[in-house]
Amino acid sequence: MELDGFDIAILSALQRDGAMTNAALAEVVNLSASQCSRRRAALERDGVIQGYAARLNAAKLGYGLRAIIRVNLSVHGQQKGEDFARFVASHPQIRQAFSVSGDADYVLDIHARDLDAFADFIHGHLLPHPQVAQVRSEIVLKTLKDDRGVAIP
């Protein structure tokens, strides 16, 4: 799918505020509401827009600790990777997970209520996992940037 300037303007506006109505979007991108609606539907149908979600403040909801965890597995292979992926999917405190190159096999982004809850997850779930060989954690002290969108020209 080739994007034109209007599509890029629509994506940029929706990335800032995914709750925009087509009428509000039309004002921002200088198209009619019906044209915005058709273009938005096409972007959704083509998978360029994957969905809409509210960005929540974890700290205000009682999740005062965020950590980045690097995990090395003891054994590798497709089945083992799928097993670990199921483990990741089953733990809601794991907010993001990445298979990576470098000195770790996976990087996990964890939100926990406090240090005790974080320790419970590490010692009660992650370290006992039969495939986990090594875990290295960094507690996030301060978030400098948290822009999960895509850079749009």
Secondary structure as UniProt FT lines:
FT   HELIX           5..16
FT   TURN            18..19
FT   HELIX           22..29
FT   HELIX           33..45
FT   TURN            46..47
FT   HELIX           59..61
FT   STRAND          65..73
FT   HELIX           78..89
FT   TURN            92..93
FT   STRAND          94..99
FT   STRAND          106..112
FT   HELIX           115..121
FT   HELIX           122..126
FT   TURN            127..128
FT   TURN            130..131
FT   STRAND          132..139
//
